[in-house]
Amino acid sequence: MQASLIDIQPFQADHLDAAVELSRQAGWPHRKEDWAMVLSISKGFVAVDDGRVVGTAMATLLGERCATVNMVIVDESMRGRGLGRKLMDAALDAADDRECRLVATADGLPLYEKLGFVAWGQVVQHQGIPKTPTKPENVAWAPNIDAAELATLDAEAFGADRTPLFAALAQRARFATVKSEGVIQGFAAMRTFGRGEVIGPVVAEDIEIAKDLIAFAMSERPGAFLRVDTTVKAGLGSWLAEQGLAHVGGGIAMRRSTTELPAEKRLKTFALTSQALG
């Protein structure tokens, strides 16, 4: 069967179970709850062949200028038929004229390059059961979450407004912060994800504050399986490995835009929310 005969439909809640099976086939650890969170803030699409979901893709719109394209999977039995291109076209149409970002696997790289995406960084995934570090004294859990305030701080680092994402995280994550005279110098979210828990996003003024935030989260969850997705540029890789979080893979950060990347600002992103959401 040719991909042109396969129906591309809006991603609905009743497609989630099939999406989980596709992600398991791809070796991804995502639970149904993880898929549901992305879907709740995204425009999603499924490819359906005779009633069976054989592909997925989502576009997460971040304000008026940016979007991430994510959760792009094609069933192993359907690859090589142009289905990935059809799903990407649907996601890119949903993103309209926004700058689009994604994290590519080696398999997806050729398609993304054909669609005008350019590599601009490398994402590295670290995970495992870390050593229990000394708890930094300058970090504390935020007793109340102001999602709008954190989204504003995040926008400075990320370069786009992710208010819906932070509203979703406020319902699912705990946030740790570092403050000086009432001013937030950095924050980190921690939530259940995949095989255990993920620490991210981590946004901070400098790498030492970022390390303190991650060390605090680790100290709060002794013996837990933790994951951190960061970038080579962030400079945390060797330190994370020393803490017991092994480098187990990653991807290529890509973007499709004619705009310039945001200039260096007070706050920087040291760990991603996830590879799907940046």
ChimeraX commands (.cxc) that place a marker at each C-alpha (Angstrom):
marker #1 position 0.00,0.00,0.00 radius 0.5
marker #1 position 1.27,3.46,-0.88 radius 0.5
marker #1 position 1.46,6.26,1.68 radius 0.5
marker #1 position -0.87,8.36,-0.52 radius 0.5
marker #1 position -3.71,5.94,0.40 radius 0.5
marker #1 position -3.14,6.33,4.14 radius 0.5
marker #1 position -5.37,8.79,5.97 radius 0.5
marker #1 position -3.74,11.61,7.96 radius 0.5
marker #1 position -6.08,12.52,10.82 radius 0.5
marker #1 position -6.00,14.83,13.84 radius 0.5
marker #1 position -4.47,13.11,16.87 radius 0.5
marker #1 position -7.25,12.38,19.37 radius 0.5
marker #1 position -7.17,11.02,22.91 radius 0.5
marker #1 position -8.33,7.61,21.67 radius 0.5
marker #1 position -5.12,7.33,19.62 radius 0.5
marker #1 position -2.90,7.46,22.70 radius 0.5
marker #1 position -2.70,3.71,23.34 radius 0.5
marker #1 position -1.59,3.08,19.76 radius 0.5
marker #1 position 0.96,5.88,20.03 radius 0.5
marker #1 position 2.46,4.27,23.13 radius 0.5
marker #1 position 2.88,1.02,21.20 radius 0.5
marker #1 position 4.64,2.86,18.39 radius 0.5
marker #1 position 7.02,4.54,20.82 radius 0.5
marker #1 position 7.80,1.19,22.45 radius 0.5
marker #1 position 8.60,-0.21,19.03 radius 0.5
marker #1 position 11.00,2.72,18.53 radius 0.5
marker #1 position 12.66,2.06,21.91 radius 0.5
marker #1 position 11.25,5.17,23.59 radius 0.5
marker #1 position 10.27,4.99,27.30 radius 0.5
marker #1 position 7.20,7.25,27.04 radius 0.5
marker #1 position 4.15,6.34,29.07 radius 0.5
marker #1 position 0.60,7.16,28.02 radius 0.5
marker #1 position 0.73,10.09,30.47 radius 0.5
marker #1 position 3.85,11.46,28.75 radius 0.5
marker #1 position 2.18,11.35,25.34 radius 0.5
marker #1 position -0.95,12.96,26.79 radius 0.5
marker #1 position 1.00,15.89,28.19 radius 0.5
marker #1 position 2.57,16.69,24.82 radius 0.5
marker #1 position -0.78,16.28,23.06 radius 0.5
marker #1 position -2.46,18.63,25.54 radius 0.5
marker #1 position -0.35,21.58,24.32 radius 0.5
marker #1 position 0.14,20.53,20.69 radius 0.5
marker #1 position -1.54,20.00,17.35 radius 0.5
marker #1 position -1.06,16.32,16.63 radius 0.5
marker #1 position -1.54,14.05,13.64 radius 0.5
marker #1 position -1.79,10.32,13.11 radius 0.5
marker #1 position -1.45,8.23,9.98 radius 0.5
marker #1 position -4.15,5.56,9.83 radius 0.5
marker #1 position -4.01,2.46,7.62 radius 0.5
marker #1 position -7.19,0.37,7.63 radius 0.5
marker #1 position -8.06,1.57,11.13 radius 0.5
marker #1 position -4.53,1.05,12.51 radius 0.5
marker #1 position -2.33,3.96,13.65 radius 0.5
marker #1 position 0.95,3.59,11.77 radius 0.5
marker #1 position 2.52,7.02,12.35 radius 0.5
marker #1 position 2.44,10.12,14.51 radius 0.5
marker #1 position 3.70,13.70,14.53 radius 0.5
marker #1 position 3.02,16.80,16.59 radius 0.5
marker #1 position 3.59,20.53,16.35 radius 0.5
marker #1 position 3.81,22.33,19.70 radius 0.5
marker #1 position 3.13,26.02,19.09 radius 0.5
marker #1 position 5.16,28.35,21.29 radius 0.5
marker #1 position 3.66,31.79,21.00 radius 0.5
marker #1 position 3.44,33.44,17.59 radius 0.5
marker #1 position 7.03,32.91,16.47 radius 0.5
marker #1 position 8.22,29.42,17.38 radius 0.5
marker #1 position 7.16,25.76,17.39 radius 0.5
marker #1 position 8.75,22.42,18.12 radius 0.5
marker #1 position 8.02,19.46,15.84 radius 0.5
marker #1 position 8.08,16.24,17.82 radius 0.5
marker #1 position 6.88,12.69,18.43 radius 0.5
marker #1 position 7.51,11.81,14.79 radius 0.5
marker #1 position 7.30,8.01,14.48 radius 0.5
marker #1 position 6.50,5.69,11.57 radius 0.5
marker #1 position 5.71,2.02,12.13 radius 0.5
marker #1 position 8.62,-0.21,11.12 radius 0.5
marker #1 position 6.46,-2.04,8.58 radius 0.5
marker #1 position 5.53,1.22,6.83 radius 0.5
marker #1 position 8.91,2.90,6.46 radius 0.5
marker #1 position 10.39,3.86,3.11 radius 0.5
marker #1 position 7.01,4.81,1.62 radius 0.5
marker #1 position 7.01,8.56,2.15 radius 0.5
marker #1 position 4.81,8.47,5.23 radius 0.5
marker #1 position 7.29,10.39,7.37 radius 0.5
marker #1 position 7.22,13.21,4.83 radius 0.5
marker #1 position 3.41,13.35,4.88 radius 0.5
marker #1 position 3.35,13.54,8.68 radius 0.5
marker #1 position 6.05,16.21,8.71 radius 0.5
marker #1 position 4.14,18.24,6.11 radius 0.5
marker #1 position 1.06,18.15,8.34 radius 0.5
marker #1 position 3.05,19.27,11.40 radius 0.5
marker #1 position 4.82,22.04,9.50 radius 0.5
marker #1 position 1.52,23.28,8.05 radius 0.5
marker #1 position 0.17,23.47,11.61 radius 0.5
marker #1 position 3.23,25.48,12.66 radius 0.5
marker #1 position 2.43,27.96,9.88 radius 0.5
marker #1 position 5.29,30.47,9.45 radius 0.5
marker #1 position 6.83,29.92,12.88 radius 0.5
marker #1 position 10.47,29.06,13.39 radius 0.5
marker #1 position 10.50,25.28,13.85 radius 0.5
marker #1 position 12.86,23.33,16.10 radius 0.5
marker #1 position 13.31,19.58,16.55 radius 0.5
marker #1 position 15.75,16.98,17.81 radius 0.5
marker #1 position 16.65,14.54,15.05 radius 0.5
marker #1 position 17.75,10.93,15.18 radius 0.5
marker #1 position 20.28,9.72,12.62 radius 0.5
marker #1 position 17.45,7.98,10.74 radius 0.5
marker #1 position 15.38,11.16,10.50 radius 0.5
marker #1 position 18.21,13.52,9.61 radius 0.5
marker #1 position 18.05,13.16,5.78 radius 0.5
marker #1 position 14.32,13.95,5.70 radius 0.5
marker #1 position 14.66,16.98,7.98 radius 0.5
marker #1 position 17.52,18.35,5.88 radius 0.5
marker #1 position 15.35,18.02,2.75 radius 0.5
marker #1 position 12.67,20.03,4.54 radius 0.5
marker #1 position 15.09,22.89,5.22 radius 0.5
marker #1 position 16.19,22.12,8.78 radius 0.5
marker #1 position 19.78,22.93,9.70 radius 0.5
marker #1 position 21.77,21.37,12.55 radius 0.5
marker #1 position 22.86,23.86,15.23 radius 0.5
marker #1 position 23.70,21.74,18.28 radius 0.5
marker #1 position 23.85,18.32,19.88 radius 0.5
marker #1 position 21.53,16.99,22.58 radius 0.5
marker #1 position 22.92,14.39,24.98 radius 0.5
marker #1 position 20.78,12.12,27.16 radius 0.5
marker #1 position 22.06,11.10,30.60 radius 0.5
marker #1 position 20.25,8.68,32.88 radius 0.5
marker #1 position 20.63,6.17,35.68 radius 0.5
marker #1 position 20.58,5.99,39.46 radius 0.5
marker #1 position 22.93,8.77,40.55 radius 0.5
marker #1 position 25.13,9.01,43.57 radius 0.5
marker #1 position 23.44,10.91,46.39 radius 0.5
marker #1 position 25.19,14.29,46.51 radius 0.5
marker #1 position 25.37,16.69,49.41 radius 0.5
marker #1 position 22.24,18.81,49.35 radius 0.5
marker #1 position 23.11,22.39,48.30 radius 0.5
marker #1 position 21.97,24.90,50.90 radius 0.5
marker #1 position 21.10,27.59,48.36 radius 0.5
marker #1 position 18.30,25.58,46.72 radius 0.5
marker #1 position 14.75,24.98,47.95 radius 0.5
marker #1 position 11.48,23.65,46.59 radius 0.5
marker #1 position 9.17,26.47,45.59 radius 0.5
marker #1 position 6.14,26.30,47.91 radius 0.5
marker #1 position 3.92,27.92,45.30 radius 0.5
marker #1 position 4.33,27.85,41.52 radius 0.5
marker #1 position 3.79,31.01,39.51 radius 0.5
marker #1 position 3.73,29.41,36.06 radius 0.5
marker #1 position 3.56,32.78,34.29 radius 0.5
marker #1 position 6.65,34.06,36.12 radius 0.5
marker #1 position 8.65,30.94,35.30 radius 0.5
marker #1 position 7.50,31.08,31.68 radius 0.5
marker #1 position 8.76,34.66,31.46 radius 0.5
marker #1 position 12.16,33.64,32.82 radius 0.5
marker #1 position 12.24,30.63,30.49 radius 0.5
marker #1 position 11.43,32.80,27.46 radius 0.5
marker #1 position 14.60,34.79,28.08 radius 0.5
marker #1 position 16.67,31.60,27.87 radius 0.5
marker #1 position 14.67,29.66,25.27 radius 0.5
marker #1 position 13.84,32.56,22.98 radius 0.5
marker #1 position 10.09,31.87,22.77 radius 0.5
marker #1 position 6.97,32.03,24.96 radius 0.5
marker #1 position 6.17,28.58,26.43 radius 0.5
marker #1 position 3.39,29.65,28.80 radius 0.5
marker #1 position 1.10,26.65,27.98 radius 0.5
marker #1 position 3.99,24.28,28.68 radius 0.5
marker #1 position 4.63,25.82,32.10 radius 0.5
marker #1 position 0.93,25.70,32.92 radius 0.5
marker #1 position 1.04,21.97,32.15 radius 0.5
marker #1 position 4.24,21.49,34.18 radius 0.5
marker #1 position 2.73,23.31,37.15 radius 0.5
marker #1 position 0.19,20.48,37.37 radius 0.5
marker #1 position 2.78,17.69,37.08 radius 0.5
marker #1 position 6.16,18.85,38.40 radius 0.5
marker #1 position 7.90,20.16,41.50 radius 0.5
marker #1 position 10.09,23.23,41.01 radius 0.5
marker #1 position 13.30,24.01,42.85 radius 0.5
marker #1 position 14.71,27.54,42.80 radius 0.5
marker #1 position 17.80,29.52,43.68 radius 0.5
marker #1 position 17.13,33.09,44.76 radius 0.5
marker #1 position 19.22,36.09,45.71 radius 0.5
marker #1 position 17.46,38.99,47.42 radius 0.5
marker #1 position 14.15,37.69,46.12 radius 0.5
marker #1 position 15.32,37.42,42.49 radius 0.5
marker #1 position 15.26,33.96,40.88 radius 0.5
marker #1 position 18.74,33.07,39.64 radius 0.5
marker #1 position 17.70,29.66,38.42 radius 0.5
marker #1 position 15.00,26.99,38.56 radius 0.5
marker #1 position 14.58,23.30,37.80 radius 0.5
marker #1 position 11.50,21.14,37.31 radius 0.5
marker #1 position 11.28,17.48,38.31 radius 0.5
marker #1 position 8.46,15.17,37.23 radius 0.5
marker #1 position 7.60,11.55,36.57 radius 0.5
marker #1 position 8.56,10.50,33.05 radius 0.5
marker #1 position 9.34,7.25,31.27 radius 0.5
marker #1 position 11.24,4.77,33.45 radius 0.5
marker #1 position 11.52,7.12,36.40 radius 0.5
marker #1 position 11.77,10.89,36.72 radius 0.5
marker #1 position 13.24,13.64,34.57 radius 0.5
marker #1 position 14.98,16.82,35.75 radius 0.5
marker #1 position 14.22,19.63,33.33 radius 0.5
marker #1 position 13.92,22.27,32.25 radius 0.5
marker #1 position 16.85,23.69,34.15 radius 0.5
marker #1 position 17.28,27.42,33.58 radius 0.5
marker #1 position 20.01,29.35,35.39 radius 0.5
marker #1 position 22.38,32.28,35.29 radius 0.5
marker #1 position 25.46,30.06,35.16 radius 0.5
marker #1 position 26.58,26.43,35.19 radius 0.5
marker #1 position 27.31,26.35,38.93 radius 0.5
marker #1 position 23.74,27.31,39.76 radius 0.5
marker #1 position 22.53,24.69,37.27 radius 0.5
marker #1 position 24.66,22.03,38.99 radius 0.5
marker #1 position 23.29,23.05,42.39 radius 0.5
marker #1 position 19.72,22.72,41.12 radius 0.5
marker #1 position 20.33,19.27,39.66 radius 0.5
marker #1 position 22.29,18.11,42.72 radius 0.5
marker #1 position 19.42,19.24,44.95 radius 0.5
marker #1 position 16.91,17.25,42.89 radius 0.5
marker #1 position 19.18,14.19,43.03 radius 0.5
marker #1 position 19.57,14.50,46.79 radius 0.5
marker #1 position 15.80,14.54,47.19 radius 0.5
marker #1 position 15.37,11.24,45.31 radius 0.5
marker #1 position 18.02,8.81,46.57 radius 0.5
marker #1 position 17.94,5.51,44.69 radius 0.5
marker #1 position 15.57,6.80,42.00 radius 0.5
marker #1 position 16.10,6.37,38.26 radius 0.5
marker #1 position 16.64,9.89,36.91 radius 0.5
marker #1 position 17.10,11.38,33.45 radius 0.5
marker #1 position 18.56,14.69,32.26 radius 0.5
marker #1 position 18.54,15.82,28.63 radius 0.5
marker #1 position 21.10,18.54,28.08 radius 0.5
marker #1 position 23.26,19.89,25.26 radius 0.5
marker #1 position 26.95,19.65,24.55 radius 0.5
marker #1 position 27.10,23.45,24.63 radius 0.5
marker #1 position 25.69,23.53,28.18 radius 0.5
marker #1 position 28.84,21.82,29.44 radius 0.5
marker #1 position 27.18,19.50,31.97 radius 0.5
marker #1 position 27.93,16.14,30.33 radius 0.5
marker #1 position 31.09,15.13,32.15 radius 0.5
marker #1 position 29.72,16.34,35.51 radius 0.5
marker #1 position 26.48,14.35,35.04 radius 0.5
marker #1 position 28.52,11.24,34.25 radius 0.5
marker #1 position 30.55,11.76,37.43 radius 0.5
marker #1 position 27.27,11.86,39.38 radius 0.5
marker #1 position 26.31,8.46,37.98 radius 0.5
marker #1 position 24.08,9.51,35.09 radius 0.5
marker #1 position 25.56,7.74,32.08 radius 0.5
marker #1 position 25.50,9.17,28.56 radius 0.5
marker #1 position 23.10,6.86,26.70 radius 0.5
marker #1 position 22.36,8.68,23.47 radius 0.5
marker #1 position 20.84,11.90,22.26 radius 0.5
marker #1 position 20.20,13.61,18.96 radius 0.5
marker #1 position 20.89,16.55,16.71 radius 0.5
marker #1 position 19.20,19.86,17.48 radius 0.5
marker #1 position 17.86,21.38,14.27 radius 0.5
marker #1 position 15.92,24.45,13.31 radius 0.5
marker #1 position 14.19,25.83,10.22 radius 0.5
marker #1 position 14.17,29.60,10.20 radius 0.5
marker #1 position 15.71,32.65,8.63 radius 0.5
marker #1 position 15.85,34.47,11.96 radius 0.5
marker #1 position 18.96,34.74,14.08 radius 0.5
marker #1 position 19.32,32.71,17.27 radius 0.5
marker #1 position 18.73,34.78,20.41 radius 0.5
marker #1 position 21.78,36.56,21.81 radius 0.5
marker #1 position 23.29,35.43,25.11 radius 0.5
marker #1 position 21.20,36.70,28.00 radius 0.5
marker #1 position 21.19,36.56,31.78 radius 0.5
marker #1 position 19.49,33.17,31.91 radius 0.5
marker #1 position 20.43,30.09,29.89 radius 0.5
marker #1 position 18.87,26.66,29.39 radius 0.5
marker #1 position 21.06,23.92,30.87 radius 0.5
marker #1 position 18.63,21.00,30.65 radius 0.5
marker #1 position 15.63,20.43,28.39 radius 0.5
marker #1 position 12.06,19.76,29.41 radius 0.5
marker #1 position 12.35,16.82,27.04 radius 0.5
marker #1 position 13.79,16.18,23.61 radius 0.5
marker #1 position 10.28,16.64,22.21 radius 0.5
marker #1 position 9.59,20.01,23.83 radius 0.5
marker #1 position 13.05,21.56,24.08 radius 0.5
marker link #1:1,2 radius 0.2
marker link #1:2,3 radius 0.2
marker link #1:3,4 radius 0.2
marker link #1:4,5 radius 0.2
marker link #1:5,6 radius 0.2
marker link #1:6,7 radius 0.2
marker link #1:7,8 radius 0.2
marker link #1:8,9 radius 0.2
marker link #1:9,10 radius 0.2
marker link #1:10,11 radius 0.2
marker link #1:11,12 radius 0.2
marker link #1:12,13 radius 0.2
marker link #1:13,14 radius 0.2
marker link #1:14,15 radius 0.2
marker link #1:15,16 radius 0.2
marker link #1:16,17 radius 0.2
marker link #1:17,18 radius 0.2
marker link #1:18,19 radius 0.2
marker link #1:19,20 radius 0.2
marker link #1:20,21 radius 0.2
marker link #1:21,22 radius 0.2
marker link #1:22,23 radius 0.2
marker link #1:23,24 radius 0.2
marker link #1:24,25 radius 0.2
marker link #1:25,26 radius 0.2
marker link #1:26,27 radius 0.2
marker link #1:27,28 radius 0.2
marker link #1:28,29 radius 0.2
marker link #1:29,30 radius 0.2
marker link #1:30,31 radius 0.2
marker link #1:31,32 radius 0.2
marker link #1:32,33 radius 0.2
marker link #1:33,34 radius 0.2
marker link #1:34,35 radius 0.2
marker link #1:35,36 radius 0.2
marker link #1:36,37 radius 0.2
marker link #1:37,38 radius 0.2
marker link #1:38,39 radius 0.2
marker link #1:39,40 radius 0.2
marker link #1:40,41 radius 0.2
marker link #1:41,42 radius 0.2
marker link #1:42,43 radius 0.2
marker link #1:43,44 radius 0.2
marker link #1:44,45 radius 0.2
marker link #1:45,46 radius 0.2
marker link #1:46,47 radius 0.2
marker link #1:47,48 radius 0.2
marker link #1:48,49 radius 0.2
marker link #1:49,50 radius 0.2
marker link #1:50,51 radius 0.2
marker link #1:51,52 radius 0.2
marker link #1:52,53 radius 0.2
marker link #1:53,54 radius 0.2
marker link #1:54,55 radius 0.2
marker link #1:55,56 radius 0.2
marker link #1:56,57 radius 0.2
marker link #1:57,58 radius 0.2
marker link #1:58,59 radius 0.2
marker link #1:59,60 radius 0.2
marker link #1:60,61 radius 0.2
marker link #1:61,62 radius 0.2
marker link #1:62,63 radius 0.2
marker link #1:63,64 radius 0.2
marker link #1:64,65 radius 0.2
marker link #1:65,66 radius 0.2
marker link #1:66,67 radius 0.2
marker link #1:67,68 radius 0.2
marker link #1:68,69 radius 0.2
marker link #1:69,70 radius 0.2
marker link #1:70,71 radius 0.2
marker link #1:71,72 radius 0.2
marker link #1:72,73 radius 0.2
marker link #1:73,74 radius 0.2
marker link #1:74,75 radius 0.2
marker link #1:75,76 radius 0.2
marker link #1:76,77 radius 0.2
marker link #1:77,78 radius 0.2
marker link #1:78,79 radius 0.2
marker link #1:79,80 radius 0.2
marker link #1:80,81 radius 0.2
marker link #1:81,82 radius 0.2
marker link #1:82,83 radius 0.2
marker link #1:83,84 radius 0.2
marker link #1:84,85 radius 0.2
marker link #1:85,86 radius 0.2
marker link #1:86,87 radius 0.2
marker link #1:87,88 radius 0.2
marker link #1:88,89 radius 0.2
marker link #1:89,90 radius 0.2
marker link #1:90,91 radius 0.2
marker link #1:91,92 radius 0.2
marker link #1:92,93 radius 0.2
marker link #1:93,94 radius 0.2
marker link #1:94,95 radius 0.2
marker link #1:95,96 radius 0.2
marker link #1:96,97 radius 0.2
marker link #1:97,98 radius 0.2
marker link #1:98,99 radius 0.2
marker link #1:99,100 radius 0.2
marker link #1:100,101 radius 0.2
marker link #1:101,102 radius 0.2
marker link #1:102,103 radius 0.2
marker link #1:103,104 radius 0.2
marker link #1:104,105 radius 0.2
marker link #1:105,106 radius 0.2
marker link #1:106,107 radius 0.2
marker link #1:107,108 radius 0.2
marker link #1:108,109 radius 0.2
marker link #1:109,110 radius 0.2
marker link #1:110,111 radius 0.2
marker link #1:111,112 radius 0.2
marker link #1:112,113 radius 0.2
marker link #1:113,114 radius 0.2
marker link #1:114,115 radius 0.2
marker link #1:115,116 radius 0.2
marker link #1:116,117 radius 0.2
marker link #1:117,118 radius 0.2
marker link #1:118,119 radius 0.2
marker link #1:119,120 radius 0.2
marker link #1:120,121 radius 0.2
marker link #1:121,122 radius 0.2
marker link #1:122,123 radius 0.2
marker link #1:123,124 radius 0.2
marker link #1:124,125 radius 0.2
marker link #1:125,126 radius 0.2
marker link #1:126,127 radius 0.2
marker link #1:127,128 radius 0.2
marker link #1:128,129 radius 0.2
marker link #1:129,130 radius 0.2
marker link #1:130,131 radius 0.2
marker link #1:131,132 radius 0.2
marker link #1:132,133 radius 0.2
marker link #1:133,134 radius 0.2
marker link #1:134,135 radius 0.2
marker link #1:135,136 radius 0.2
marker link #1:136,137 radius 0.2
marker link #1:137,138 radius 0.2
marker link #1:138,139 radius 0.2
marker link #1:139,140 radius 0.2
marker link #1:140,141 radius 0.2
marker link #1:141,142 radius 0.2
marker link #1:142,143 radius 0.2
marker link #1:143,144 radius 0.2
marker link #1:144,145 radius 0.2
marker link #1:145,146 radius 0.2
marker link #1:146,147 radius 0.2
marker link #1:147,148 radius 0.2
marker link #1:148,149 radius 0.2
marker link #1:149,150 radius 0.2
marker link #1:150,151 radius 0.2
marker link #1:151,152 radius 0.2
marker link #1:152,153 radius 0.2
marker link #1:153,154 radius 0.2
marker link #1:154,155 radius 0.2
marker link #1:155,156 radius 0.2
marker link #1:156,157 radius 0.2
marker link #1:157,158 radius 0.2
marker link #1:158,159 radius 0.2
marker link #1:159,160 radius 0.2
marker link #1:160,161 radius 0.2
marker link #1:161,162 radius 0.2
marker link #1:162,163 radius 0.2
marker link #1:163,164 radius 0.2
marker link #1:164,165 radius 0.2
marker link #1:165,166 radius 0.2
marker link #1:166,167 radius 0.2
marker link #1:167,168 radius 0.2
marker link #1:168,169 radius 0.2
marker link #1:169,170 radius 0.2
marker link #1:170,171 radius 0.2
marker link #1:171,172 radius 0.2
marker link #1:172,173 radius 0.2
marker link #1:173,174 radius 0.2
marker link #1:174,175 radius 0.2
marker link #1:175,176 radius 0.2
marker link #1:176,177 radius 0.2
marker link #1:177,178 radius 0.2
marker link #1:178,179 radius 0.2
marker link #1:179,180 radius 0.2
marker link #1:180,181 radius 0.2
marker link #1:181,182 radius 0.2
marker link #1:182,183 radius 0.2
marker link #1:183,184 radius 0.2
marker link #1:184,185 radius 0.2
marker link #1:185,186 radius 0.2
marker link #1:186,187 radius 0.2
marker link #1:187,188 radius 0.2
marker link #1:188,189 radius 0.2
marker link #1:189,190 radius 0.2
marker link #1:190,191 radius 0.2
marker link #1:191,192 radius 0.2
marker link #1:192,193 radius 0.2
marker link #1:193,194 radius 0.2
marker link #1:194,195 radius 0.2
marker link #1:195,196 radius 0.2
marker link #1:196,197 radius 0.2
marker link #1:197,198 radius 0.2
marker link #1:198,199 radius 0.2
marker link #1:199,200 radius 0.2
marker link #1:200,201 radius 0.2
marker link #1:201,202 radius 0.2
marker link #1:202,203 radius 0.2
marker link #1:203,204 radius 0.2
marker link #1:204,205 radius 0.2
marker link #1:205,206 radius 0.2
marker link #1:206,207 radius 0.2
marker link #1:207,208 radius 0.2
marker link #1:208,209 radius 0.2
marker link #1:209,210 radius 0.2
marker link #1:210,211 radius 0.2
marker link #1:211,212 radius 0.2
marker link #1:212,213 radius 0.2
marker link #1:213,214 radius 0.2
marker link #1:214,215 radius 0.2
marker link #1:215,216 radius 0.2
marker link #1:216,217 radius 0.2
marker link #1:217,218 radius 0.2
marker link #1:218,219 radius 0.2
marker link #1:219,220 radius 0.2
marker link #1:220,221 radius 0.2
marker link #1:221,222 radius 0.2
marker link #1:222,223 radius 0.2
marker link #1:223,224 radius 0.2
marker link #1:224,225 radius 0.2
marker link #1:225,226 radius 0.2
marker link #1:226,227 radius 0.2
marker link #1:227,228 radius 0.2
marker link #1:228,229 radius 0.2
marker link #1:229,230 radius 0.2
marker link #1:230,231 radius 0.2
marker link #1:231,232 radius 0.2
marker link #1:232,233 radius 0.2
marker link #1:233,234 radius 0.2
marker link #1:234,235 radius 0.2
marker link #1:235,236 radius 0.2
marker link #1:236,237 radius 0.2
marker link #1:237,238 radius 0.2
marker link #1:238,239 radius 0.2
marker link #1:239,240 radius 0.2
marker link #1:240,241 radius 0.2
marker link #1:241,242 radius 0.2
marker link #1:242,243 radius 0.2
marker link #1:243,244 radius 0.2
marker link #1:244,245 radius 0.2
marker link #1:245,246 radius 0.2
marker link #1:246,247 radius 0.2
marker link #1:247,248 radius 0.2
marker link #1:248,249 radius 0.2
marker link #1:249,250 radius 0.2
marker link #1:250,251 radius 0.2
marker link #1:251,252 radius 0.2
marker link #1:252,253 radius 0.2
marker link #1:253,254 radius 0.2
marker link #1:254,255 radius 0.2
marker link #1:255,256 radius 0.2
marker link #1:256,257 radius 0.2
marker link #1:257,258 radius 0.2
marker link #1:258,259 radius 0.2
marker link #1:259,260 radius 0.2
marker link #1:260,261 radius 0.2
marker link #1:261,262 radius 0.2
marker link #1:262,263 radius 0.2
marker link #1:263,264 radius 0.2
marker link #1:264,265 radius 0.2
marker link #1:265,266 radius 0.2
marker link #1:266,267 radius 0.2
marker link #1:267,268 radius 0.2
marker link #1:268,269 radius 0.2
marker link #1:269,270 radius 0.2
marker link #1:270,271 radius 0.2
marker link #1:271,272 radius 0.2
marker link #1:272,273 radius 0.2
marker link #1:273,274 radius 0.2
marker link #1:274,275 radius 0.2
marker link #1:275,276 radius 0.2
marker link #1:276,277 radius 0.2
marker link #1:277,278 radius 0.2
view
